[in-house]
Amino acid sequence: MLSQWRTWPRRIARGWRKSLQFRTIVITVALSAVALAGTGAFVSFSISNDLFQSRLTQVLIESKRAAAAAQQIFDSSDVTGQASTVSVQNSARTAIQASTSSRLVALYLTPGSPQGSVTVLPFTSAELLDVITPQLRASVSNGDGSQPQFWQSVALANPAGGTVPGIVVGSPLTIAGAGDFELYLGYDLTEADQTLTFVQQILWIAGTLLMLLVGLVAWIVVRLVVEPLRVAAETSEKLAAGELEVRIPEKGDDVITTLARSFNGMADSMQAQITQLADLSRVQQRFVSDVSHELRTPLTTIRLAGDMLYDQRESFPPATGRTAELLHTQTQRFESLLSDLLEISRFDAGGAELETEPTNLVRLAEDSIEQMNSLAEKSGSKISLTAPGGYFEADIDARRIRRIVTNLLGNAIEHGEGRPIVVSVDSTATAVALAVRDSGIGMTADDSQRVFDRFWRADPSRKRTIGGTGLGLAISLEDAVLHGGDLEVWSEPGAGSCFRLTLPRTAGVLPGPSPIPLPPEEPENGA
């Protein structure tokens, strides 16, 4: 259970990234919550302030009326002894309690007031003992007729425990023959506080319900908008995967339907064009395949006749002998071109298949080097093999990989300018790699990007010492991809080129990083 709770943040983050509906609802609810919180705080503050001001006005009126009633009793009484003083004081206290809702009354002698001939005993309610502050008493004792009342917010003791908000109002009194006094009345604001608490609870409940309602409305609205977009996205993915018949349902006449109608029209147009191109591609592939097959029979006849003439060229006049040599060379090149065209047509038609078997890449490279050694010696290049050792055996189609290596060696000899050529073989637990490095003329960055294009040559005017059809590297790349590997090139003008072939050791398993670096390490001197 704890592990499930720990995965929630990750799930929420994933939902935030992937779900437009989730993001929209969360943002809408969050902004609504902020707006409601601000509105609720403002309303709560306004109600609280209004309740307090209303209660304060009422308290001040009652306090003023009570002080006036007490002062009137003191002014109209003829105090001649202590007994009559107590009686007048009790009458004043009764009048005060009758004039106000407060039952918290305190009467103090003003500090510094001269004592008269009559002694008036100060009194105070127990709840006011600790709440009348010196500051409030100083304000009341120093007050004048222009401001007969002073008040202060206090916390009154609650009989049930704790405190409740309250207000203490102080007023000056003058008792003839006794001196100056201070009258304090305490008022409990519990009722107003309960009213405010009730209002705040209502605001919280209403705000929560309103947020839920906003979330529900947002979910419904967003679903109405996002659902067609989700359907459009799924339809686009299916179209990209090759399901050209899928379409977006068209319902109604709104803007979403217009979008669906436009999308479906685009899909129809794409399907028609793709079908047309596919048909054209099949026709072209069939044409190339048929032409290649049809040309094999006359080409075989021409080659047999050419070989016969080539074998007897010494008996012909010089011009005729040279013609026989040219016929023999071009017939061989024509036959290679037909073979390459047939191979390319198999790749284009998706009919190329692998015949894999465990093969040692080092042995295969040695065989290819031995095959090309005589041609390399004629060009002045020396081919060397570097194999550190390790897992060299891999499940590959030996015929296709030998064709790649032979083609790479032929290109290195052709463009190596008679300099050394290094073949490197290395492997890891998941991949095998072979690199052919020459130190010849090299290529520019633009040429390196086009080197695997069909029939492309970096320098068409350059004299070629090896035949070649312009399809060798294109076929090599197709062979590498068919194995689940890759064929890459690095080249710099004047520094030579390096082609790196990387293959998985086990068919169907990703090869991972290549064991041979690219750009390559600089070859050793004399290598």
C-alpha positions in Angstrom: 0.0 0.0 0.0 2.8 2.4 0.9 4.6 1.6 -2.4 1.4 2.6 -4.3 1.3 5.9 -2.5 4.9 6.5 -3.5 4.1 6.1 -7.2 1.3 8.7 -7.1 3.6 11.7 -7.7 5.1 9.9 -10.7 1.7 9.0 -12.1 0.5 12.6 -11.6 3.6 14.0 -13.4 3.1 11.5 -16.3 -0.6 12.5 -16.5 0.4 16.1 -16.5 2.8 15.6 -19.4 0.6 13.4 -21.6 -3.0 14.4 -20.9 -4.3 17.7 -22.2 -7.6 17.0 -20.5 -6.0 16.5 -17.1 -3.9 19.7 -17.4 -6.8 21.8 -18.5 -9.0 20.5 -15.6 -6.3 21.0 -13.0 -5.5 24.5 -14.2 -9.2 25.5 -14.3 -9.9 24.1 -10.8 -6.7 25.7 -9.4 -7.5 29.1 -10.9 -11.1 28.8 -9.7 -9.9 27.9 -6.2 -7.6 31.0 -6.2 -10.5 33.2 -7.3 -12.9 31.6 -4.8 -10.4 31.9 -2.0 -9.8 35.5 -2.7 -13.5 36.2 -3.0 -14.3 34.3 0.2 -11.5 36.1 2.1 -12.8 39.4 1.0 -16.4 38.5 1.8 -15.4 37.1 5.2 -13.4 40.2 6.0 -16.2 42.5 4.9 -18.8 40.6 7.0 -16.5 40.5 10.0 -15.8 44.2 9.8 -19.5 45.0 9.3 -20.5 42.8 12.3 -17.9 44.4 14.5 -18.7 48.0 13.5 -22.4 47.3 14.0 -21.9 45.8 17.4 -19.4 48.6 18.3 -21.9 51.3 17.4 -24.6 49.5 19.5 -22.2 49.1 22.4 -21.1 52.8 22.4 -24.8 53.9 22.3 -25.7 51.6 25.2 -22.6 52.6 27.2 -23.3 56.3 26.6 -26.9 55.9 27.8 -25.8 53.9 30.9 -23.1 56.5 31.8 -25.6 59.3 31.4 -28.2 57.5 33.6 -25.6 57.0 36.3 -24.4 60.6 36.1 -28.0 61.8 36.4 -28.6 59.7 39.5 -25.4 61.0 41.1 -26.2 64.6 40.2 -29.8 64.5 41.5 -28.9 62.8 44.8 -28.2 64.6 48.0 -25.4 62.5 49.6 -25.0 63.4 53.3 -23.6 60.2 54.8 -22.1 56.8 54.0 -25.4 55.0 54.1 -27.0 57.3 51.6 -23.9 57.1 49.5 -24.1 53.3 49.3 -27.8 53.5 48.5 -27.2 56.0 45.7 -24.3 53.9 44.4 -26.6 50.8 44.3 -29.2 52.9 42.5 -26.7 54.0 39.9 -25.5 50.4 39.4 -29.1 49.3 38.9 -29.7 52.1 36.4 -26.6 51.2 34.5 -27.6 47.5 34.2 -31.1 48.6 33.2 -29.7 50.9 30.4 -27.4 48.3 28.8 -27.2 44.7 27.9 -23.8 44.4 29.7 -23.6 42.7 33.1 -19.9 43.5 33.4 -19.5 46.8 35.3 -16.5 48.4 37.0 -16.2 51.7 38.8 -12.7 53.1 39.7 -11.6 56.2 41.4 -9.6 58.3 38.9 -5.9 58.4 40.0 -4.9 61.8 41.3 -8.5 62.9 41.9 -9.0 64.9 45.2 -11.0 63.0 47.8 -14.3 64.6 48.9 -16.1 64.4 52.2 -18.0 61.3 51.0 -16.3 58.0 50.4 -17.5 56.0 47.3 -16.3 52.4 47.2 -14.9 51.3 43.8 -16.2 47.9 42.5 -15.5 45.7 39.5 -16.9 42.5 38.0 -14.5 39.6 38.2 -14.3 39.2 34.4 -12.9 42.8 34.1 -10.2 42.5 36.6 -7.4 41.7 34.2 -8.7 43.1 30.9 -8.8 46.8 31.7 -5.4 48.0 30.6 -3.5 51.0 32.0 -3.6 52.5 28.5 -7.4 52.5 28.5 -7.5 53.9 32.1 -5.1 56.7 31.1 -7.2 57.6 28.1 -10.4 57.7 30.2 -8.8 59.7 33.1 -7.3 62.2 30.7 -10.4 62.6 28.5 -12.3 65.7 28.2 -15.9 66.6 27.2 -15.1 66.4 23.5 -14.6 62.6 23.7 -16.6 61.1 26.7 -16.0 57.5 25.6 -13.0 55.3 25.0 -13.1 51.6 24.0 -10.7 48.7 23.5 -11.0 45.2 22.1 -10.3 42.5 24.7 -10.5 38.8 25.4 -13.0 38.0 28.1 -12.9 34.9 30.2 -15.5 32.3 29.2 -17.2 30.5 32.1 -17.0 27.3 30.1 -13.3 27.7 29.7 -11.1 29.7 27.4 -11.7 33.2 26.2 -14.2 35.0 24.0 -13.8 38.3 22.1 -15.2 41.4 23.8 -15.2 45.2 24.0 -14.6 47.3 27.1 -15.9 50.9 27.0 -14.7 53.5 29.6 -16.5 56.7 30.5 -15.6 59.4 33.1 -18.1 60.1 35.9 -18.2 62.9 38.5 -19.8 62.3 41.9 -20.5 65.4 43.9 -18.7 65.4 47.2 -16.7 62.2 46.3 -14.5 63.1 43.3 -13.8 61.9 39.7 -14.5 58.2 38.8 -14.2 56.0 35.8 -17.0 53.7 34.6 -16.2 50.6 32.5 -18.7 48.4 30.8 -17.7 45.0 29.3 -19.6 43.6 26.3 -19.4 39.9 25.1 -19.1 39.5 21.3 -19.7 35.8 21.3 -22.9 36.1 19.3 -21.2 38.2 16.6 -18.3 35.7 16.6 -20.7 32.8 16.2 -22.5 34.6 13.4 -19.1 35.2 11.6 -18.1 31.5 12.2 -21.4 30.3 10.7 -21.0 32.6 7.7 -17.4 31.4 7.1 -18.6 27.8 7.3 -21.2 28.5 4.7 -18.6 30.2 2.5 -16.3 27.2 2.8 -19.1 24.7 2.0 -20.4 26.8 -0.9 -16.8 27.3 -2.2 -16.0 23.6 -2.1 -19.3 22.7 -3.9 -18.6 25.4 -6.4 -15.1 24.1 -7.1 -16.5 20.6 -7.6 -19.1 22.0 -9.9 -16.4 24.0 -11.8 -14.3 20.8 -12.1 -17.2 18.8 -13.4 -18.2 21.5 -15.9 -14.5 21.8 -17.0 -14.3 18.0 -17.4 -17.4 17.9 -19.5 -16.4 20.9 -21.7 -12.8 19.7 -22.1 -14.0 16.2 -22.9 -16.2 17.6 -25.6 -13.2 19.4 -27.1 -10.4 17.0 -26.4 -12.2 13.8 -27.4 -12.3 14.7 -31.1 -8.6 15.7 -30.9 -7.8 12.4 -29.3 -9.6 10.6 -32.1 -7.8 12.7 -34.7 -4.4 11.9 -33.0 -5.2 8.1 -33.0 -6.3 8.3 -36.6 -3.1 10.1 -37.6 -1.0 7.4 -35.8 -2.9 4.7 -37.7 -2.4 6.5 -41.0 1.3 6.9 -40.2 1.4 3.1 -39.5 0.0 2.4 -42.9 -3.7 1.9 -42.2 -4.8 4.2 -45.0 -8.5 3.4 -44.8 -9.1 4.8 -41.3 -11.1 8.1 -41.1 -12.4 10.5 -38.4 -16.2 10.2 -37.8 -18.1 13.2 -39.0 -21.0 14.3 -36.7 -22.9 17.6 -36.9 -21.8 20.8 -38.6 -19.6 22.5 -36.0 -15.9 23.4 -36.3 -14.8 20.0 -35.1 -16.8 18.4 -37.9 -15.2 20.8 -40.3 -11.8 19.8 -39.1 -12.7 16.1 -39.4 -14.0 16.7 -42.9 -10.8 18.5 -43.9 -8.7 15.8 -42.3 -10.6 13.0 -44.1 -10.2 14.8 -47.4 -6.5 15.1 -46.8 -6.3 11.4 -45.9 -8.2 10.5 -49.1 -5.8 12.5 -51.2 -2.8 11.0 -49.4 -4.2 7.5 -49.9 -4.8 8.1 -53.6 -1.3 9.5 -54.1 0.4 6.8 -52.0 -1.5 4.1 -53.8 -0.6 5.6 -57.1 3.1 5.9 -56.1 3.0 2.3 -54.8 1.5 1.1 -58.1 4.1 3.0 -60.0 6.9 1.7 -57.8 5.7 -1.9 -58.3 5.6 -1.3 -62.1 9.1 0.2 -62.0 10.4 -2.7 -59.9 8.7 -5.2 -62.2 10.1 -3.4 -65.2 13.7 -3.4 -63.8 13.4 -7.1 -62.8 11.9 -8.1 -66.1 14.4 -6.2 -68.2 17.3 -7.6 -66.1 16.1 -11.1 -66.6 15.4 -10.6 -70.3 18.9 -9.1 -70.8 20.6 -12.1 -69.2 20.0 -14.4 -72.2 21.4 -12.1 -74.9 24.1 -11.0 -72.5 25.2 -14.6 -71.9 25.4 -15.1 -75.7 27.4 -11.9 -76.1 29.7 -12.8 -73.3 30.4 -16.3 -74.7 31.2 -14.7 -78.1 33.2 -12.0 -76.5 35.2 -14.5 -74.4 36.0 -16.5 -77.6 37.2 -13.3 -79.3 39.1 -12.2 -76.2 40.9 -15.6 -76.1 42.0 -15.2 -79.7 42.9 -11.5 -79.6 46.6 -12.2 -80.1 45.9 -13.5 -83.6 43.9 -10.4 -84.6 45.3 -7.2 -86.0 46.1 -4.7 -83.1 42.9 -2.6 -83.7 40.7 -5.7 -83.7 42.5 -7.1 -80.6 41.9 -3.9 -78.7 38.3 -4.0 -79.7 38.0 -7.6 -78.4 39.5 -6.4 -75.0 37.1 -3.5 -74.7 34.2 -5.8 -75.6 35.3 -8.3 -72.9 35.7 -5.5 -70.2 32.4 -3.8 -70.9 30.5 -7.1 -71.1 31.8 -7.9 -67.6 30.8 -4.5 -66.3 27.4 -4.9 -68.0 26.9 -8.2 -66.2 27.8 -6.7 -62.9 25.4 -3.9 -63.5 22.6 -6.3 -64.2 23.4 -8.3 -61.0 23.3 -5.1 -58.9 20.1 -4.0 -60.5 18.5 -7.3 -59.7 19.7 -7.0 -56.1 18.4 -3.5 -55.8 15.0 -4.5 -57.1 14.8 -7.3 -54.5 15.5 -4.7 -51.8 12.9 -2.3 -53.2 10.3 -5.1 -53.4 11.1 -6.2 -49.9 12.1 -9.7 -51.1 15.6 -9.7 -49.8 16.2 -12.5 -47.2 19.1 -13.4 -44.9 20.7 -16.8 -44.7 22.5 -16.4 -41.4 25.0 -18.7 -39.8 27.7 -18.3 -37.1 30.6 -16.7 -38.9 34.0 -15.4 -37.8 34.3 -11.9 -39.1 38.1 -11.9 -38.9 38.3 -15.0 -41.2 35.9 -13.3 -43.6 38.0 -10.2 -43.7 41.1 -12.2 -44.3 39.5 -13.9 -47.3 38.4 -10.6 -48.7 41.8 -9.0 -48.2 43.4 -12.0 -50.0 41.0 -11.6 -52.8 41.8 -7.9 -53.3 45.5 -8.0 -52.5 46.7 -8.3 -56.1 44.6 -5.3 -57.1 45.9 -3.3 -54.1 49.5 -4.2 -55.0 49.0 -2.9 -58.6 47.8 0.4 -57.0 50.7 0.6 -54.6 48.6 0.2 -51.5 49.3 -2.2 -48.7 46.3 -3.7 -46.8 46.8 -4.6 -43.2 44.4 -6.2 -40.7 44.0 -5.3 -37.0 42.0 -7.6 -34.8 42.6 -7.2 -31.0 40.7 -10.4 -30.2 37.4 -11.2 -28.5 33.9 -12.2 -29.5 34.3 -12.1 -33.3 31.8 -14.8 -34.3 28.3 -13.6 -35.2 25.1 -14.7 -36.8 25.4 -13.1 -40.3 24.8 -13.8 -43.9 28.4 -14.4 -45.0 27.8 -13.8 -48.7 26.3 -10.4 -48.1 28.9 -9.3 -45.6 31.7 -10.5 -47.9 30.2 -8.4 -50.6 30.2 -5.3 -48.3 33.9 -5.8 -47.3 35.0 -6.4 -50.9 33.2 -3.3 -52.0 34.7 -1.2 -49.1 38.2 -2.5 -50.0 37.6 -1.7 -53.7 36.7 1.9 -52.9 39.7 2.3 -50.5 42.0 1.0 -53.2 40.4 3.2 -55.8 40.7 6.4 -53.7 43.6 5.5 -51.5 46.3 7.2 -53.7 48.6 4.2 -53.2 48.8 4.7 -49.4 48.3 2.0 -46.7 44.8 0.7 -46.0 43.9 -0.6 -42.5 41.1 -3.0 -41.9 40.0 -3.2 -38.2 37.8 -5.8 -36.7 36.6 -5.7 -33.1 33.6 -6.8 -31.1 31.7 -6.6 -27.8 29.2 -9.0 -26.2 26.4 -7.6 -28.4 28.0 -6.2 -31.5 30.7 -6.9 -34.1 32.3 -4.1 -36.2 34.6 -3.8 -39.2 36.2 -0.6 -40.4 38.2 0.1 -43.6 40.4 3.1 -43.3 42.4 4.7 -46.2 44.6 7.8 -46.3 43.6 9.0 -49.7 41.9 12.1 -51.1 38.9 12.0 -48.8 35.6 13.7 -49.2 33.8 16.9 -48.2 30.9 16.8 -45.7 28.4 17.2 -48.5 29.9 14.3 -50.4 29.9 12.1 -47.3 26.1 12.6 -46.9 25.5 11.5 -50.5 28.1 8.7 -50.7 25.4 6.0 -50.3 23.1 7.4 -53.0 22.6 5.2 -56.0 24.7 5.9 -59.1 26.4 8.9 -57.3 30.1 9.6 -57.6 32.1 12.3 -55.9 34.2 13.0 -59.0 32.6 11.7 -62.2 35.6 12.9 -64.3 38.1 10.8 -62.2 39.6 7.9 -64.0 38.5 4.6 -62.4 41.0 1.7 -62.2 38.2 -0.7 -60.9 35.0 -1.3 -62.8 32.0 -0.5 -60.6 28.4 0.3 -61.3 27.8 3.1 -58.8 25.5 0.8 -56.8 28.0 -0.9 -54.6 27.7 1.4 -51.5 24.0 1.6 -51.8 23.7 -2.2 -51.8 26.2 -2.4 -48.9 24.0 -0.1 -46.8 20.9 -2.1 -47.6 22.8 -5.3 -46.6 23.8 -3.7 -43.3 20.3 -2.5 -42.5 18.9 -5.9 -43.4 21.1 -7.4 -40.7 19.8 -4.8 -38.2 23.1 -3.0 -38.3 24.5 0.2 -39.8 27.1 1.4 -42.3 28.7 4.8 -41.5 31.4 6.9 -43.1 33.9 9.5 -41.9 35.9 11.5 -44.3 38.0 14.6 -44.6 39.6 16.1 -47.7 43.3 15.1 -47.8 43.0 12.9 -44.7 41.2 9.9 -46.3 38.0 8.1 -45.4 36.8 5.4 -43.0 33.8 3.2 -43.5 32.5 1.4 -40.4 30.2 -1.6 -40.5 28.4 -2.4 -37.2 26.3 -5.6 -36.9 24.5 -7.4 -34.0 26.2 -10.6 -32.8 22.8 -12.2 -32.4 20.1 -11.7 -35.0 17.2 -9.6 -33.7 19.2 -8.1 -30.8 20.1 -4.5 -30.8 23.9 -4.2 -31.3 24.4 -1.2 -28.9 27.4 1.1 -29.2 29.9 0.1 -31.9 33.2 -1.3 -30.6 35.2 0.7 -33.2 35.4 4.5 -32.7 34.4 6.9 -35.5 36.1 9.3 -36.3 38.9 6.6 -36.4 42.2 6.7 -34.6 45.1 7.9 -36.7 46.9 4.9 -38.3 50.4 4.2 -37.1 53.3 5.3 -39.3 54.2 2.7 -41.8 51.0 0.8 -41.2 
